[in-house]
Amino acid sequence: MSYVKFGSNQYTLAPSGYGAIDNQITFLLDNRDESISIDDLIAVLKGRDNTQTVEVVSDKGKSLVVYRNYPNLVSVATKDDYIINTSVDPETGEETAETISVIRVALETDDLTETVSKNSSDIEYIAIMSDIELE
């Protein structure tokens, strides 16, 4: 079992419950006991301090992966029938699936163009206030 930590908030991950593609990370939070409030989770994820460093840890507290600078909440969605295991009855050949309820969270990095634009504006402001001429 592994967990994801958003700041000081820790949530249990579903099996195979995390991944990253390009500038986006996703997590599948195990919510089979329905203990996670969507509103509370969204409040945690909208706190930029909670998503600047996101860590996945093992049940023994060992860091498995650390994601940095994913401050933008893309989506939060629930799924009641996430398959965690399948089995086939040897006598009948019937396949059954064990499912749990999960909450899917997607976060992404800041758009680089937006970051550069903001930094340029900040530099220009500091130059004007300091009476420094920029070339």
BELTAUR-V770391 format. One record per residue. PSI is psi in whole degrees, 0 to 359 (* if undefined). OMEGA is omega in degrees with one decimal (none if undefined). NEAR is the number of other C-alpha atoms within 12 Angstrom. Layout:
# BELTAUR-V770391
psi=PSI omega=OMEGA near=NEAR
psi=PSI omega=OMEGA near=NEAR
This chain:
# BELTAUR-V770391
psi=142 omega=177.3 near=20
psi=166 omega=-174.6 near=28
psi=157 omega=172.5 near=33
psi=138 omega=-179.9 near=39
psi=119 omega=172.1 near=34
psi=100 omega=-173.1 near=36
psi=233 omega=179.3 near=25
psi=4 omega=-178.1 near=18
psi=126 omega=-177.1 near=24
psi=136 omega=-179.5 near=25
psi=145 omega=177.1 near=35
psi=134 omega=177.9 near=31
psi=147 omega=171.5 near=34
psi=161 omega=175.1 near=33
psi=138 omega=-175.4 near=25
psi=42 omega=-168.6 near=22
psi=20 omega=174.5 near=30
psi=156 omega=178.6 near=34
psi=165 omega=179.8 near=27
psi=137 omega=174.9 near=21
psi=125 omega=-179.5 near=14
psi=242 omega=-176.7 near=12
psi=23 omega=-177.0 near=21
psi=140 omega=173.4 near=25
psi=147 omega=178.7 near=34
psi=149 omega=178.7 near=33
psi=142 omega=173.0 near=40
psi=107 omega=-178.4 near=37
psi=130 omega=178.9 near=42
psi=116 omega=-179.4 near=36
psi=35 omega=-177.1 near=29
psi=334 omega=177.3 near=24
psi=4 omega=178.1 near=14
psi=37 omega=-178.7 near=17
psi=349 omega=-178.0 near=17
psi=122 omega=175.1 near=25
psi=125 omega=180.0 near=19
psi=316 omega=-179.4 near=21
psi=317 omega=178.3 near=14
psi=319 omega=179.3 near=14
psi=315 omega=179.1 near=30
psi=319 omega=177.8 near=27
psi=319 omega=177.8 near=19
psi=315 omega=-175.0 near=29
psi=337 omega=177.6 near=34
psi=347 omega=174.8 near=26
psi=106 omega=-174.5 near=21
psi=326 omega=178.7 near=24
psi=329 omega=-178.5 near=21
psi=341 omega=-176.9 near=29
psi=5 omega=175.4 near=35
psi=320 omega=174.7 near=27
psi=116 omega=179.5 near=26
psi=126 omega=-174.8 near=36
psi=137 omega=172.3 near=33
psi=127 omega=-177.8 near=37
psi=153 omega=177.4 near=25
psi=173 omega=178.0 near=20
psi=345 omega=177.1 near=16
psi=5 omega=178.0 near=11
psi=5 omega=179.8 near=16
psi=132 omega=178.9 near=15
psi=125 omega=179.4 near=17
psi=320 omega=178.1 near=20
psi=147 omega=177.2 near=21
psi=129 omega=175.8 near=24
psi=134 omega=-179.3 near=32
psi=142 omega=173.7 near=27
psi=59 omega=172.3 near=26
psi=67 omega=-170.7 near=33
psi=353 omega=-172.8 near=29
psi=118 omega=177.0 near=29
psi=119 omega=-179.2 near=30
psi=311 omega=-177.7 near=22
psi=156 omega=171.4 near=22
psi=125 omega=-178.3 near=27
psi=151 omega=178.3 near=23
psi=152 omega=175.1 near=25
psi=121 omega=-175.0 near=21
psi=349 omega=-174.5 near=21
psi=48 omega=176.9 near=18
psi=121 omega=-175.9 near=25
psi=124 omega=177.7 near=22
psi=345 omega=-179.4 near=22
psi=144 omega=173.0 near=16
psi=152 omega=177.5 near=13
psi=156 omega=179.0 near=16
psi=128 omega=177.0 near=13
psi=121 omega=-176.5 near=11
psi=334 omega=-178.4 near=9
psi=316 omega=-175.0 near=8
psi=342 omega=-176.5 near=9
psi=5 omega=-179.0 near=9
psi=133 omega=179.5 near=11
psi=134 omega=175.9 near=13
psi=153 omega=-178.7 near=15
psi=137 omega=173.6 near=15
psi=125 omega=-177.3 near=17
psi=156 omega=174.5 near=20
psi=167 omega=174.9 near=24
psi=133 omega=178.6 near=26
psi=161 omega=170.3 near=34
psi=123 omega=179.2 near=36
psi=127 omega=179.5 near=32
psi=132 omega=175.6 near=38
psi=130 omega=177.6 near=31
psi=151 omega=176.0 near=37
psi=162 omega=-179.9 near=31
psi=166 omega=174.0 near=29
psi=147 omega=174.0 near=23
psi=126 omega=-176.3 near=17
psi=322 omega=179.3 near=13
psi=317 omega=178.8 near=11
psi=318 omega=180.0 near=12
psi=315 omega=179.3 near=14
psi=318 omega=179.2 near=13
psi=316 omega=179.2 near=14
psi=316 omega=179.4 near=15
psi=320 omega=178.6 near=14
psi=318 omega=178.0 near=15
psi=318 omega=178.7 near=14
psi=318 omega=-179.6 near=14
psi=316 omega=178.6 near=18
psi=318 omega=179.2 near=18
psi=314 omega=179.6 near=16
psi=320 omega=179.3 near=15
psi=316 omega=179.6 near=15
psi=314 omega=-177.9 near=13
psi=333 omega=-179.0 near=11
psi=3 omega=-178.7 near=11
psi=46 omega=177.8 near=11
psi=134 omega=179.8 near=12
psi=125 omega=178.1 near=12
psi=145 omega=179.3 near=12
psi=* omega=none near=5
